[in-house]
Amino acid sequence: MAKPTSPLAQRLKELIDFDKRIYFFLLLIIFLVIRYLTNTLILESIPGYESLESQGGLMFFHIFNSLGYVWTPFALLWKFTVIAFLFWSMGLMVGYKANFKELWRFALVAEMVFIFPELLRLLVYMNPSSSVSYFDIQNFEPLSVLWLVGPSNVAEKFHYPLSVLNVFELIYGAIWVLGFHAISRRTIEESALVVLIAYFLPLLLWLGFYIGAYR
């Protein structure tokens, strides 16, 4: 049986009680600006960038990046929906009912965590030296397992999985423990169980599938 709203849950609900539409717009703008600046740094790190740019040799990169910008809002909305569905369905499986709309809104709020790794990449390479390559910037995943071992020390098929295993994912999971606690009125321990089976387990299964299917 769900317990009454705890003081912690009440404070969290008060903290995130703002217009989510405006928040989504600001979140989207921040992501787009950071990605645009990062992509510019990546392109400028390509040897002979100015010559290639004047000859139209980077047209493919510009088209690909533009499509990425257009897709960003839809990717975010899809991610929020999938994450909310996982928490809603897995919560029901263990007997912890939570409102889907509130879960979706919290997924929107929690996404702020993933601005920081992208911002760190931009700040680290804001003034890159001449020795920094296109791949150095592209493969820089701060505070991840890939960052610790180095991309050159592992096979390419492990780059993405190791980049996903990072501190920010743990912070995201911890925030979701609080979020599920506030939304479902379950204890922190019960909420942590839901986060494990609704987020981290599917994430690990996906990474295992990615490694197995990589060609």
C-alpha positions as CSV (number, residue, x, y, z in Angstrom):
1,M,0.0,0.0,0.0
2,A,1.3,3.4,-1.0
3,K,2.3,5.7,1.9
4,P,1.4,9.4,2.3
5,T,3.6,11.9,0.5
6,S,6.9,12.2,2.4
7,P,8.5,15.6,3.2
8,L,11.2,14.8,0.6
9,A,8.7,13.9,-2.1
10,Q,6.7,17.1,-1.3
11,R,9.8,19.2,-1.6
12,L,10.7,17.6,-4.9
13,K,7.2,18.1,-6.3
14,E,7.4,21.8,-5.3
15,L,10.8,22.1,-6.9
16,I,9.7,20.8,-10.3
17,D,6.3,22.6,-10.3
18,F,6.9,24.8,-13.3
19,D,5.7,25.1,-16.9
20,K,7.1,22.0,-18.6
21,R,6.4,23.3,-22.1
22,I,8.7,26.3,-21.5
23,Y,11.2,24.0,-19.9
24,F,11.2,21.6,-22.9
25,F,11.8,24.6,-25.2
26,L,14.8,25.8,-23.1
27,L,16.2,22.3,-22.9
28,L,15.9,21.8,-26.6
29,I,17.7,25.2,-27.3
30,I,20.5,24.3,-24.9
31,F,21.0,20.9,-26.6
32,L,21.0,22.4,-30.1
33,V,23.4,25.2,-29.3
34,I,25.9,22.9,-27.6
35,R,25.7,20.4,-30.4
36,Y,26.0,23.1,-33.1
37,L,29.2,24.5,-31.4
38,T,30.6,21.0,-30.9
39,N,30.0,20.0,-34.5
40,T,31.7,23.2,-35.6
41,L,34.7,22.3,-33.6
42,I,34.7,18.8,-35.0
43,L,34.6,20.1,-38.6
44,E,37.3,22.6,-38.0
45,S,39.6,19.9,-36.6
46,I,39.5,18.1,-40.0
47,P,42.8,18.6,-41.8
48,G,42.4,21.1,-44.7
49,Y,39.0,22.2,-43.3
50,E,39.0,25.6,-45.0
51,S,40.0,24.2,-48.4
52,L,37.4,21.4,-48.2
53,E,34.7,23.9,-47.1
54,S,35.4,26.2,-50.0
55,Q,35.2,23.3,-52.5
56,G,32.0,21.9,-51.0
57,G,33.7,18.8,-49.7
58,L,32.0,19.0,-46.4
59,M,28.5,19.2,-47.8
60,F,27.7,15.7,-46.5
61,F,28.7,16.6,-42.9
62,H,26.5,19.8,-43.0
63,I,23.5,17.8,-44.3
64,F,24.0,15.1,-41.7
65,N,24.4,17.6,-38.9
66,S,21.3,19.5,-40.0
67,L,19.2,16.3,-40.0
68,G,20.5,15.7,-36.5
69,Y,19.3,19.1,-35.3
70,V,15.9,18.6,-36.9
71,W,15.6,15.1,-35.3
72,T,16.6,16.3,-31.8
73,P,13.2,17.3,-30.5
74,F,11.6,14.1,-31.8
75,A,14.3,12.0,-30.3
76,L,13.9,13.7,-26.9
77,L,10.1,13.2,-27.0
78,W,10.5,9.6,-28.0
79,K,13.0,9.0,-25.2
80,F,10.7,10.5,-22.6
81,T,7.8,8.3,-23.8
82,V,9.9,5.1,-23.7
83,I,11.4,5.9,-20.3
84,A,8.0,6.8,-18.8
85,F,6.5,3.6,-20.3
86,L,9.3,1.4,-18.8
87,F,8.8,2.9,-15.3
88,W,5.0,2.7,-15.6
89,S,4.9,-0.9,-16.8
90,M,7.7,-2.3,-14.6
91,G,6.2,-0.5,-11.6
92,L,2.9,-2.2,-12.3
93,M,4.7,-5.6,-12.6
94,V,5.9,-5.3,-9.0
95,G,2.7,-3.7,-7.7
96,Y,3.8,-0.1,-7.6
97,K,1.3,2.0,-9.5
98,A,2.4,5.4,-10.8
99,N,0.7,8.0,-13.1
100,F,2.1,7.8,-16.6
101,K,1.7,11.5,-17.3
102,E,3.7,12.4,-14.2
103,L,6.4,9.9,-15.1
104,W,6.6,11.5,-18.6
105,R,6.9,14.9,-17.1
106,F,9.6,13.8,-14.7
107,A,11.6,12.1,-17.6
108,L,11.6,15.6,-19.2
109,V,13.0,17.2,-16.1
110,A,15.6,14.5,-15.4
111,E,17.0,14.8,-19.0
112,M,18.8,18.0,-17.8
113,V,21.6,15.6,-16.5
114,F,22.7,14.8,-20.0
115,I,23.4,18.3,-20.9
116,F,26.6,18.2,-18.7
117,P,28.6,15.6,-20.6
118,E,27.9,17.5,-23.9
119,L,28.8,20.8,-22.3
120,L,32.1,19.3,-20.8
121,R,33.1,18.0,-24.3
122,L,32.5,21.5,-25.7
123,L,34.5,23.2,-22.9
124,V,37.4,20.8,-23.1
125,Y,37.9,21.4,-26.8
126,M,36.8,25.0,-26.9
127,N,40.4,26.0,-27.9
128,P,41.8,22.7,-29.3
129,S,45.5,22.4,-30.1
130,S,46.7,21.6,-33.6
131,S,47.3,17.9,-32.4
132,V,43.6,17.4,-31.6
133,S,41.9,15.3,-34.3
134,Y,38.3,14.9,-35.5
135,F,38.2,11.5,-33.7
136,D,39.5,12.9,-30.4
137,I,36.6,15.3,-30.1
138,Q,34.0,12.8,-31.4
139,N,35.1,10.0,-29.0
140,F,35.5,12.2,-26.0
141,E,33.0,10.9,-23.4
142,P,33.7,12.5,-20.1
143,L,33.6,10.5,-16.9
144,S,32.8,7.3,-18.7
145,V,34.5,3.9,-18.9
146,L,35.6,4.7,-22.4
147,W,37.2,7.9,-21.1
148,L,39.1,5.9,-18.5
149,V,40.5,3.2,-20.8
150,G,40.9,5.3,-23.9
151,P,39.2,4.6,-27.3
152,S,42.4,3.5,-28.9
153,N,42.8,0.7,-26.3
154,V,39.5,-1.1,-27.1
155,A,37.8,-2.5,-30.2
156,E,35.4,-0.1,-31.9
157,K,32.4,-2.2,-31.1
158,F,32.9,-1.4,-27.4
159,H,33.1,2.4,-27.9
160,Y,29.4,3.1,-27.6
161,P,28.7,0.7,-24.8
162,L,31.6,1.9,-22.7
163,S,30.7,5.5,-23.4
164,V,27.2,4.8,-22.0
165,L,28.7,3.4,-18.7
166,N,29.3,6.8,-17.1
167,V,28.8,8.8,-14.0
168,F,25.9,10.8,-15.5
169,E,23.9,7.6,-16.0
170,L,24.3,6.9,-12.3
171,I,23.2,10.4,-11.4
172,Y,20.2,10.0,-13.7
173,G,19.3,6.8,-12.0
174,A,19.6,8.4,-8.5
175,I,17.3,11.3,-9.7
176,W,14.8,8.7,-10.9
177,V,14.8,7.0,-7.5
178,L,13.6,10.3,-6.0
179,G,11.2,10.9,-8.9
180,F,9.5,7.5,-8.6
181,H,9.4,7.9,-4.8
182,A,7.6,11.3,-5.2
183,I,5.2,10.1,-7.9
184,S,4.3,6.6,-6.6
185,R,4.7,7.4,-2.9
186,R,6.8,4.3,-2.4
187,T,9.8,4.1,-0.2
188,I,13.3,5.0,-1.4
189,E,14.2,1.3,-1.3
190,E,11.2,0.3,-3.3
191,S,11.8,3.1,-5.8
192,A,15.4,2.0,-6.2
193,L,14.2,-1.5,-7.1
194,V,12.0,-0.1,-9.8
195,V,14.9,2.0,-11.2
196,L,17.1,-1.1,-11.4
197,I,14.5,-3.2,-13.3
198,A,12.9,-0.4,-15.4
199,Y,16.0,1.5,-16.4
200,F,19.4,-0.1,-15.7
201,L,18.4,-3.7,-16.6
202,P,17.0,-2.7,-20.0
203,L,20.0,-0.4,-20.6
204,L,22.4,-3.3,-19.9
205,L,20.4,-5.6,-22.2
206,W,20.5,-3.1,-25.0
207,L,24.2,-2.7,-24.7
208,G,24.7,-6.4,-24.7
209,F,22.5,-6.7,-27.8
210,Y,24.5,-3.8,-29.5
211,I,27.8,-5.6,-28.9
212,G,26.5,-8.9,-30.1
213,A,24.9,-7.4,-33.3
214,Y,27.8,-5.1,-34.1
215,R,29.4,-5.7,-37.5
